[in-house]
Amino acid sequence: MTPTDDPAVRYFDAIKAALSGLEIFMRDDRSPLYRHGIVAKIAAEYISRLERSFACWRNRLGFMETFKISRAESGFPVYQNVLELENDRKTAAQRLASIPPSGELREEMADFILRHKEFPEALQRSMAERLYLEDVKDGVTFSPFILAQTAKVSANPKSMRPYYLVHWGSFDGSANLPMIYMATVEDSSEAMIEQLVDRNGKLNEKIDIPLPVDGLLNPDLAHRFDDFTEKNSAYSLSPLTIATNLDKDFPDLHPKQLRRLVLGPFYSAGITEHNSAVAEVLSKVRKAENAWLLTWTIQEVYSKAEKPGRKGLWSSEPASEEFFINTDDLEAARQGVSSYEKHALIPHEAYQALYAAGEAEKIFGGYKVHILSKGQVISDV
């Protein structure tokens, strides 16, 4: 069996090409996320984590033969692989201590070949495991849940409150989809207003904030915020539900915008099975490394107004957000969002095949299509 006939090799080559193309797109000044430079930069960090995970999974096949993907749904690895990668990261140092150093293994392999005139498969597996564990231990991969970071701090001169751009990541265990969350949150806690906002409603220049900051910037709420995001990041929860829960659970935090980027589904010829029309055309693409299609969705919910809090003698109510849901768009209402964008990235050769087969219009209806060609991404086709 040649390498290109091996389904695992074809899959890893295809996903590597897709994620590299997505990173090119994110850094392109025509990318819709590039309009908000920091958003594109944050997304690129998570894509880089995902690329590192796939590199580790590929190395793992050198000594472990099990690797499963969600062939009929997301096209991404099943959640068990993500959990195993995380577990291996935690135990890597301990396991490495029991495997001889690389130099010693190479000497043993050379000696084995000279003496036995055959390939030392057991030593090769040990070498593959050592390289994998070194990569996992030192690498930043896409974990089942990636804790929040504060990437930006500013002040709202109207409300006289500081606000934060916070992001976190999650790999959904049911849908087998990697997701990136970003939230813009105002903070009305007195201690943070006093520290961060000056009399003119601007950010206090005397306070040095070494961004990015791990966790929510407010230290009194940081642990609770981590707990909240971990419990409220499932794909089955709509952005509206997550934003509403955040608004209710934290009286001092006011979510003004929540954005979710859902990566996938991913389609790869001869491997994934979730769209027969796509699969049939991609199977006819001449070069296996170009026979793929990556889709992603950007969902956004934002607050159209803040209902002021009420303090009474017998009862009181905290301020609450009124989130806008576009009920004129049935799909936006179904997703629980103010707006959404569906994107597709495809190599030029594969797009030509879909177009020639008369499938392009049907498959890409409602999508913004981006074509990867010679290391560049062409949009608005």
C-alpha positions as CSV (number, residue, x, y, z in Angstrom):
1,M,0.0,0.0,0.0
2,T,1.5,3.4,-1.0
3,P,1.3,6.3,1.4
4,T,-1.4,8.0,-0.6
5,D,-3.5,4.8,-0.5
6,D,-3.4,4.9,3.3
7,P,-6.7,6.5,4.5
8,A,-5.0,7.8,7.7
9,V,-2.2,9.5,5.6
10,R,-4.8,11.0,3.2
11,Y,-6.9,12.3,6.1
12,F,-4.0,13.9,7.9
13,D,-2.6,15.4,4.7
14,A,-6.1,16.9,3.9
15,I,-6.8,18.3,7.4
16,K,-3.3,19.8,7.5
17,A,-3.9,21.5,4.2
18,A,-7.3,22.7,5.3
19,L,-6.1,24.2,8.6
20,S,-3.1,25.8,6.9
21,G,-5.5,27.4,4.4
22,L,-7.8,28.6,7.2
23,E,-4.9,30.2,8.9
24,I,-4.0,32.0,5.7
25,F,-7.6,33.2,5.4
26,M,-7.7,34.4,9.0
27,R,-4.5,36.5,8.4
28,D,-5.8,37.9,5.1
29,D,-6.9,41.6,5.3
30,R,-10.0,40.6,3.2
31,S,-11.1,38.2,5.9
32,P,-14.3,39.3,7.6
33,L,-12.7,38.7,11.0
34,Y,-9.7,40.8,10.0
35,R,-11.9,43.9,10.3
36,H,-11.5,43.3,14.0
37,G,-7.7,42.5,13.9
38,I,-7.6,41.1,17.5
39,V,-10.5,38.6,16.7
40,A,-8.6,37.2,13.7
41,K,-5.4,36.9,15.8
42,I,-7.3,35.1,18.6
43,A,-8.9,32.7,16.1
44,A,-5.5,32.0,14.6
45,E,-4.1,31.0,18.0
46,Y,-6.8,28.3,18.4
47,I,-6.2,27.0,14.8
48,S,-2.5,26.7,15.7
49,R,-3.5,24.6,18.7
50,L,-5.6,22.4,16.5
51,E,-2.8,22.0,14.0
52,R,-0.5,20.9,16.9
53,S,-3.1,18.4,18.0
54,F,-3.3,16.8,14.5
55,A,0.6,16.7,14.3
56,C,0.6,14.8,17.7
57,W,-2.2,12.4,16.6
58,R,-0.3,11.6,13.4
59,N,2.9,10.8,15.4
60,R,0.8,8.7,17.8
61,L,-0.1,6.3,14.9
62,G,3.6,5.3,14.9
63,F,3.0,3.1,18.0
64,M,-0.8,3.1,18.5
65,E,-3.1,1.9,15.7
66,T,-6.4,3.3,17.0
67,F,-7.6,6.7,15.7
68,K,-11.3,7.4,15.1
69,I,-12.9,10.2,13.3
70,S,-16.6,11.2,13.1
71,R,-17.0,10.0,9.5
72,A,-20.7,10.5,9.3
73,E,-21.0,13.9,11.0
74,S,-18.3,16.4,11.8
75,G,-15.3,14.8,10.0
76,F,-13.2,15.7,13.0
77,P,-11.6,13.2,15.4
78,V,-14.0,11.7,18.0
79,Y,-13.9,13.2,21.5
80,Q,-12.0,10.1,22.9
81,N,-8.9,11.1,20.9
82,V,-9.0,14.6,22.5
83,L,-9.3,13.1,26.0
84,E,-6.4,10.7,25.3
85,L,-4.2,13.5,24.1
86,E,-4.9,15.5,27.2
87,N,-4.2,12.5,29.4
88,D,-1.0,11.8,27.6
89,R,0.1,15.4,28.1
90,K,-0.4,15.0,31.9
91,T,1.6,11.7,32.1
92,A,4.2,12.5,29.4
93,A,7.1,13.3,31.8
94,Q,6.5,10.1,33.8
95,R,6.3,7.9,30.7
96,L,9.4,9.5,29.1
97,A,11.5,8.6,32.1
98,S,10.9,4.9,31.2
99,I,11.9,5.2,27.5
100,P,15.6,5.3,26.6
101,P,16.9,8.7,25.1
102,S,16.6,9.1,21.3
103,G,20.4,8.7,20.7
104,E,20.4,5.5,22.6
105,L,17.4,4.2,20.7
106,R,19.0,5.0,17.3
107,E,22.2,3.1,18.3
108,E,20.1,0.1,19.3
109,M,18.2,0.2,16.0
110,A,21.4,0.4,13.9
111,D,22.9,-2.5,15.9
112,F,19.7,-4.6,15.5
113,I,19.6,-4.1,11.7
114,L,23.3,-5.1,11.4
115,R,22.9,-8.2,13.6
116,H,19.4,-9.5,12.5
117,K,19.2,-8.1,8.9
118,E,15.6,-7.0,9.6
119,F,13.8,-3.8,10.7
120,P,13.5,-3.3,14.5
121,E,9.8,-2.7,14.8
122,A,9.7,-2.7,18.6
123,L,12.5,-0.1,18.9
124,Q,10.8,1.9,16.1
125,R,7.6,2.0,18.2
126,S,9.6,3.1,21.3
127,M,11.2,5.9,19.2
128,A,7.8,7.0,17.8
129,E,6.3,7.0,21.4
130,R,9.3,9.1,22.7
131,L,8.9,11.7,19.8
132,Y,5.1,11.8,20.4
133,L,5.4,12.3,24.2
134,E,8.1,15.0,23.8
135,D,5.8,16.8,21.4
136,V,2.7,16.4,23.6
137,K,4.6,17.5,26.8
138,D,6.0,20.7,25.2
139,G,3.2,21.5,22.8
140,V,0.1,23.6,23.2
141,T,-2.7,21.5,21.9
142,F,-6.5,21.9,21.6
143,S,-7.7,20.5,24.9
144,P,-11.3,19.4,25.7
145,F,-11.7,22.8,27.4
146,I,-9.3,25.8,27.1
147,L,-9.5,28.2,30.0
148,A,-10.5,31.8,29.3
149,Q,-8.0,34.7,28.7
150,T,-8.6,38.4,28.8
151,A,-7.2,39.7,25.5
152,K,-8.3,43.4,25.6
153,V,-9.4,45.9,28.3
154,S,-11.1,49.2,27.6
155,A,-13.6,51.6,29.1
156,N,-17.1,52.7,28.1
157,P,-17.4,56.5,28.7
158,K,-21.2,56.3,28.7
159,S,-21.6,53.6,31.4
160,M,-18.2,54.5,33.1
161,R,-17.4,50.8,33.3
162,P,-14.4,48.8,32.1
163,Y,-15.1,46.1,29.6
164,Y,-13.1,43.1,28.6
165,L,-12.7,41.0,25.5
166,V,-12.5,37.4,26.9
167,H,-12.0,34.2,24.8
168,W,-12.0,30.5,25.5
169,G,-12.1,27.2,23.6
170,S,-14.0,23.9,23.8
171,F,-14.1,20.7,21.9
172,D,-17.7,19.4,22.0
173,G,-17.9,15.8,23.1
174,S,-21.2,15.1,21.4
175,A,-20.9,16.9,18.1
176,N,-17.1,16.3,17.9
177,L,-16.6,19.9,16.9
178,P,-13.9,22.4,18.0
179,M,-15.3,25.8,19.0
180,I,-13.9,29.2,19.8
181,Y,-15.8,31.7,22.0
182,M,-15.3,35.4,22.4
183,A,-17.3,37.7,24.7
184,T,-17.3,41.4,25.2
185,V,-18.3,41.9,28.9
186,E,-18.8,45.1,30.9
187,D,-17.9,45.0,34.6
188,S,-20.0,47.1,37.0
189,S,-18.2,46.0,40.2
190,E,-17.1,49.0,42.2
191,A,-13.6,47.8,42.9
192,M,-12.8,47.3,39.1
193,I,-14.5,50.7,38.1
194,E,-12.4,52.4,40.8
195,Q,-9.1,50.9,39.6
196,L,-9.6,50.9,35.8
197,V,-11.8,53.9,34.9
198,D,-10.7,57.6,35.3
199,R,-13.0,60.6,35.8
200,N,-13.4,61.1,32.1
201,G,-14.6,57.6,31.5
202,K,-11.3,56.5,30.0
203,L,-9.1,53.6,30.9
204,N,-6.8,54.6,33.8
205,E,-3.3,55.0,32.2
206,K,-1.6,54.5,35.5
207,I,-2.6,50.9,35.7
208,D,-0.3,48.5,33.7
209,I,-2.2,45.5,32.5
210,P,0.2,42.9,30.9
211,L,-2.2,41.4,28.3
212,P,-3.2,38.7,27.7
213,V,-4.2,37.9,31.2
214,D,-5.1,34.3,32.1
215,G,-8.8,34.2,33.2
216,L,-11.3,37.0,33.6
217,L,-9.5,40.2,34.6
218,N,-11.7,40.6,37.7
219,P,-9.9,38.4,40.3
220,D,-13.0,38.1,42.5
221,L,-15.0,36.5,39.7
222,A,-12.2,34.7,37.7
223,H,-12.7,31.2,39.2
224,R,-16.5,31.4,39.0
225,F,-16.2,32.6,35.4
226,D,-13.9,29.6,34.5
227,D,-16.5,27.2,36.1
228,F,-19.3,29.0,34.2
229,T,-17.6,28.8,30.8
230,E,-16.7,25.2,31.2
231,K,-20.3,24.3,32.0
232,N,-21.8,26.6,29.3
233,S,-19.8,25.8,26.2
234,A,-21.7,22.9,24.7
235,Y,-22.6,23.1,21.0
236,S,-26.2,22.2,21.9
237,L,-26.5,25.5,23.8
238,S,-27.4,28.5,21.6
239,P,-25.3,31.6,21.9
240,L,-28.5,33.3,23.2
241,T,-28.8,30.7,26.0
242,I,-25.1,31.1,27.0
243,A,-25.2,34.9,27.0
244,T,-28.5,34.9,29.0
245,N,-27.0,32.4,31.5
246,L,-24.0,34.6,31.9
247,D,-26.1,37.7,32.4
248,K,-28.2,36.0,35.1
249,D,-25.3,34.2,37.0
250,F,-23.1,37.4,37.3
251,P,-25.0,40.5,38.5
252,D,-21.8,42.6,38.0
253,L,-21.0,41.3,34.5
254,H,-22.9,42.6,31.5
255,P,-22.4,40.6,28.3
256,K,-22.7,43.0,25.4
257,Q,-21.7,40.6,22.7
258,L,-21.0,36.8,22.4
259,R,-19.4,35.3,19.3
260,R,-18.9,31.6,18.6
261,L,-16.8,30.2,15.8
262,V,-17.8,26.5,15.1
263,L,-15.2,24.7,13.0
264,G,-16.6,22.0,10.8
265,P,-17.9,19.9,9.3
266,F,-14.8,18.8,7.4
267,Y,-15.2,16.6,4.3
268,S,-12.4,14.4,2.9
269,A,-12.7,12.2,-0.2
270,G,-13.1,8.5,0.6
271,I,-13.1,9.0,4.3
272,T,-16.0,11.1,5.4
273,E,-19.6,10.1,4.6
274,H,-21.8,13.0,5.7
275,N,-22.7,14.3,2.2
276,S,-23.0,11.9,-0.7
277,A,-23.0,14.6,-3.3
278,V,-19.8,16.2,-2.0
279,A,-18.2,12.7,-1.5
280,E,-18.9,11.6,-5.0
281,V,-17.4,14.7,-6.6
282,L,-14.4,14.9,-4.3
283,S,-13.6,11.3,-5.1
284,K,-13.0,12.4,-8.7
285,V,-10.4,15.1,-7.8
286,R,-7.1,14.0,-9.3
287,K,-4.8,14.9,-6.4
288,A,-5.7,13.3,-3.1
289,E,-4.3,16.3,-1.1
290,N,-6.8,18.6,-2.9
291,A,-9.9,16.4,-2.3
292,W,-11.4,18.2,0.8
293,L,-13.8,20.8,1.9
294,L,-13.8,22.7,5.3
295,T,-16.8,24.6,6.5
296,W,-17.3,26.8,9.6
297,T,-19.9,29.0,11.1
298,I,-19.6,32.3,12.9
299,Q,-22.5,33.0,15.2
300,E,-23.1,36.3,17.1
301,V,-25.6,37.5,19.7
302,Y,-25.5,41.1,21.0
303,S,-27.4,43.2,23.5
304,K,-29.6,45.9,22.0
305,A,-30.3,47.5,25.4
306,E,-29.7,47.2,29.1
307,K,-32.7,47.1,31.4
308,P,-31.6,49.1,34.5
309,G,-31.5,47.4,37.9
310,R,-34.2,48.1,40.5
311,K,-33.6,48.5,44.2
312,G,-36.7,48.4,46.4
313,L,-37.6,48.1,50.1
314,W,-38.8,44.5,49.8
315,S,-37.1,43.3,46.6
316,S,-34.5,44.3,44.1
317,E,-33.5,43.2,40.6
318,P,-30.0,43.5,39.0
319,A,-29.6,45.1,35.6
320,S,-30.2,42.7,32.7
321,E,-29.5,42.7,28.9
322,E,-32.0,42.6,26.1
323,F,-30.5,40.5,23.4
324,F,-31.4,41.0,19.8
325,I,-32.6,37.9,17.9
326,N,-33.3,38.4,14.2
327,T,-36.7,36.8,14.0
328,D,-37.0,37.9,10.3
329,D,-34.4,35.3,9.5
330,L,-35.8,31.8,10.4
331,E,-32.3,30.3,10.6
332,A,-31.0,33.0,12.9
333,A,-34.0,32.5,15.2
334,R,-33.4,28.7,15.1
335,Q,-29.7,29.2,16.0
336,G,-30.5,31.7,18.7
337,V,-28.4,34.5,17.3
338,S,-28.5,38.1,16.1
339,S,-26.5,37.1,13.0
340,Y,-24.5,34.3,11.5
341,E,-22.2,33.6,8.6
342,K,-21.5,30.2,7.0
343,H,-18.1,29.8,5.3
344,A,-16.5,27.2,3.1
345,L,-12.9,26.8,2.2
346,I,-12.0,24.5,-0.7
347,P,-8.9,23.9,-2.9
348,H,-9.2,25.2,-6.5
349,E,-9.1,21.8,-8.1
350,A,-12.0,20.5,-5.9
351,Y,-14.1,23.6,-6.5
352,Q,-13.6,23.2,-10.3
353,A,-14.8,19.6,-10.0
354,L,-17.9,20.6,-8.0
355,Y,-18.6,23.4,-10.5
356,A,-18.2,21.1,-13.5
357,A,-20.5,18.5,-11.9
358,G,-23.2,21.2,-11.5
359,E,-23.1,20.7,-7.7
360,A,-21.5,24.0,-6.6
361,E,-24.6,26.1,-6.4
362,K,-26.5,23.5,-4.5
363,I,-23.7,22.7,-2.0
364,F,-22.6,26.3,-1.4
365,G,-26.1,27.9,-1.1
366,G,-25.9,30.3,1.8
367,Y,-22.1,30.0,2.2
368,K,-19.4,32.5,1.6
369,V,-17.0,30.5,-0.5
370,H,-13.2,30.8,-0.3
371,I,-10.9,29.0,-2.7
372,L,-7.3,28.0,-1.8
373,S,-5.0,28.3,-4.7
374,K,-1.2,28.4,-4.7
375,G,-0.9,29.4,-1.1
376,Q,-3.5,32.2,-1.4
377,V,-7.2,32.4,-0.6
378,I,-9.6,33.9,-3.1
379,S,-13.0,35.0,-1.6
380,D,-16.3,36.2,-3.0
381,V,-16.4,33.7,-5.9
